[in-house]
Amino acid sequence: MNQKPFIRRPITGDIEFWGPYVYGNRQRIQDTIGSRCRIVWEPSRTGASGCVWRVVRTHMKPVLEMLLDMYGEVVLFREYRETDRCDTRCLTAEGDECVCGCMGLMHGSEAGGGGWLGGLQVGDHTVLFCGPRKWARVELGHSVEEMAA
């Protein structure tokens, strides 16, 4: 079974991501986030088995776009707080910092440009319970318009 590339974004701390090995992965990641930024290959801190790449959370969008360009699809795991209700602050927000009950799917949707997921094809999404932590699992791909271009 082939594992899909993924990104894990906890409520706090760095993001973790993984993709099938391709020669030059480290250099492509470094080129994506910038030469002055640190990338680390280490065991997962979120309880998953195996090693993952780790970068600061501000690089989530460029890393997501890089993985989509390399593999065509990505599974995004976002930790969220079920008790935080999605409201105007979330709907009109800019950026990708969202921990409310919409699981990031509605974040920035009224801010123009369709939100931080604007232009991406959103597939299946599931809620996962890992002990006290709640994660949204969302499958993402390029939009139909981008694939036709």
C-alpha positions as CSV (number, residue, x, y, z in Angstrom):
1,M,0.0,0.0,0.0
2,N,1.4,3.4,-1.0
3,Q,1.2,6.0,1.7
4,K,0.1,9.5,0.6
5,P,2.3,12.5,1.5
6,F,1.0,14.3,4.5
7,I,1.3,17.4,6.7
8,R,0.5,17.4,10.4
9,R,-0.3,20.8,12.0
10,P,-0.8,20.7,15.8
11,I,-2.4,23.6,17.6
12,T,1.1,24.8,18.7
13,G,4.6,24.0,17.6
14,D,6.2,23.1,14.3
15,I,4.5,21.3,11.4
16,E,5.5,17.8,10.4
17,F,5.4,16.5,6.9
18,W,6.4,13.5,4.9
19,G,6.4,12.4,1.2
20,P,7.8,9.4,-0.6
21,Y,11.5,9.7,-1.2
22,V,12.6,11.6,-4.3
23,Y,16.3,12.3,-4.9
24,G,16.9,15.9,-3.8
25,N,14.0,16.2,-1.3
26,R,16.1,18.1,1.2
27,Q,17.3,20.6,-1.3
28,R,13.8,21.1,-2.7
29,I,12.4,21.7,0.8
30,Q,15.2,24.1,1.6
31,D,14.6,26.0,-1.7
32,T,10.8,26.2,-0.8
33,I,11.2,27.6,2.7
34,G,14.4,29.6,2.2
35,S,18.1,28.9,2.8
36,R,18.1,30.6,6.3
37,C,15.3,28.4,7.6
38,R,16.0,25.2,9.5
39,I,14.6,21.8,8.4
40,V,14.9,18.7,10.6
41,W,14.4,15.0,9.8
42,E,13.5,13.3,13.1
43,P,11.0,11.0,14.8
44,S,7.4,12.3,14.9
45,R,6.4,14.2,18.0
46,T,2.7,13.8,17.4
47,G,2.6,10.1,18.3
48,A,2.9,8.7,14.7
49,S,5.5,6.1,13.9
50,G,8.5,6.9,11.7
51,C,10.5,10.0,10.8
52,V,9.1,13.2,9.4
53,W,10.5,16.6,8.2
54,R,9.9,19.4,10.7
55,V,9.7,23.2,9.9
56,V,8.2,26.2,11.7
57,R,4.5,26.5,11.2
58,T,4.7,29.7,9.2
59,H,5.9,27.6,6.2
60,M,2.8,25.4,6.0
61,K,1.3,27.0,2.9
62,P,4.6,26.9,0.8
63,V,5.2,23.3,2.0
64,L,1.6,22.3,1.1
65,E,2.0,23.8,-2.4
66,M,5.4,22.0,-2.8
67,L,4.0,18.6,-1.9
68,L,1.0,19.2,-4.2
69,D,3.4,20.0,-7.1
70,M,5.6,17.0,-6.3
71,Y,2.9,14.4,-5.7
72,G,-0.5,15.8,-6.9
73,E,-2.2,15.1,-3.6
74,V,-1.7,15.7,0.1
75,V,-3.4,14.6,3.3
76,L,-3.6,17.4,5.8
77,F,-4.0,16.7,9.5
78,R,-5.0,19.7,11.5
79,E,-5.4,19.6,15.3
80,Y,-8.4,21.6,16.4
81,R,-10.5,22.5,19.4
82,E,-14.1,21.2,19.1
83,T,-15.3,23.8,21.7
84,D,-14.1,26.8,19.7
85,R,-17.0,27.8,17.4
86,C,-16.4,29.0,13.9
87,D,-17.4,32.7,13.9
88,T,-16.7,35.9,12.0
89,R,-13.1,36.1,13.3
90,C,-12.4,32.8,11.5
91,L,-14.4,33.5,8.4
92,T,-12.7,36.8,7.7
93,A,-9.2,35.8,8.8
94,E,-6.1,35.9,6.7
95,G,-3.5,33.2,6.8
96,D,-3.9,29.6,7.9
97,E,-3.9,29.8,11.7
98,C,-7.2,28.1,12.6
99,V,-8.0,25.9,15.5
100,C,-11.8,26.2,15.7
101,G,-14.5,23.6,15.0
102,C,-14.6,24.2,11.2
103,M,-11.3,22.2,11.1
104,G,-9.8,24.9,8.9
105,L,-12.2,24.3,6.0
106,M,-14.0,27.7,6.3
107,H,-11.0,29.7,7.6
108,G,-10.8,33.0,5.7
109,S,-13.6,32.0,3.3
110,E,-15.1,35.5,3.5
111,A,-11.8,37.4,3.3
112,G,-11.6,37.2,-0.5
113,G,-9.8,34.6,-2.6
114,G,-11.8,31.7,-1.2
115,G,-9.8,31.4,2.1
116,W,-6.5,29.7,2.6
117,L,-7.7,26.6,0.8
118,G,-8.9,28.7,-2.2
119,G,-8.0,27.1,-5.5
120,L,-7.5,23.6,-4.0
121,Q,-9.7,20.6,-4.5
122,V,-10.9,19.5,-1.1
123,G,-11.7,15.8,-0.9
124,D,-12.8,13.5,1.9
125,H,-12.5,14.8,5.4
126,T,-12.6,12.9,8.6
127,V,-12.4,13.6,12.4
128,L,-9.8,11.5,14.3
129,F,-9.6,11.2,18.0
130,C,-6.1,10.5,19.4
131,G,-6.4,10.4,23.1
132,P,-7.4,14.0,24.2
133,R,-6.4,15.4,20.8
134,K,-8.8,15.9,17.9
135,W,-7.5,16.0,14.4
136,A,-9.2,16.9,11.1
137,R,-8.0,14.7,8.2
138,V,-8.5,16.4,4.9
139,E,-7.5,15.2,1.5
140,L,-6.3,18.0,-0.8
141,G,-5.4,18.1,-4.5
142,H,-5.0,20.6,-7.3
143,S,-8.2,22.2,-8.5
144,V,-9.7,21.0,-11.8
145,E,-8.8,24.3,-13.5
146,E,-5.1,23.9,-12.4
147,M,-5.0,20.3,-13.7
148,A,-6.4,21.4,-17.1
149,A,-3.8,24.2,-17.5
